[in-house]
Amino acid sequence: MDNVTVVDHPLVQHKLTLLRDKNRSTAGFRRLIKEVALFLGYEVTRDLPMTREHIETPVAEMEAPKLMGKKLVFASILRAGEGMIEALIELVPSARIAHVGLYRDPDTLQPVQYYFKAPDDIADRLVIVVDPMLATGNSVSHAIQLLKDEGANNLRLLCLLAAPEGIAAMQERHPDVPIVTAAIDSHLNDHGYIVPGLGDAGDRMFGTK
Ligand code: URA
């Protein structure tokens, strides 16, 4: 699929299987989400612009590669995005964080906004939108539109699992936003859950059900 990267690294796929297991404890689920987020974060930042800096090692001088600027925003879609953000901040400690609070109306499956806060200079930054589950794509598309309305013009979407329906929605509404995911599952069920999926990511990471 155009603009979609599936991270098929054996460690990611193994950990994803452990995450999907309905008998995984809350603690285990949290730990695995964080571990997989580190791998996905590695992939989504693969082509960050680089520069070189003159340094001295204990042995010699060299022109060493370095990130060009640390102009990055991780935009967490509340609340499930929070489970991945911690790992991403470990990878890029200077990144700014945006929060978009959305919940899905259980009847219409449409996103309802309750919070939005983003850095003022978002137009100058690469924005990596973080939501573990790309299901209908309604919430993510809505969040991306809010970020674009604030000036964001260079965005990527990082998710753990994607449904074909969600990818199609993103490609229709935001074809400029590349997607990085660990897997593309079969379909959505009547309740908008990804099949086979892993259930409600927020409930499983926060232990609310
Ligand atoms: N959100 C979830 O947490 N799980 C799904 O399967 C779909 C949306």
Residues whose N, C-alpha, C, O or C-beta is under 5 A from the ligand:
A	BS01	URA	M133 A135 G192 Y193 I194 G197 G199 D200 A201 G202
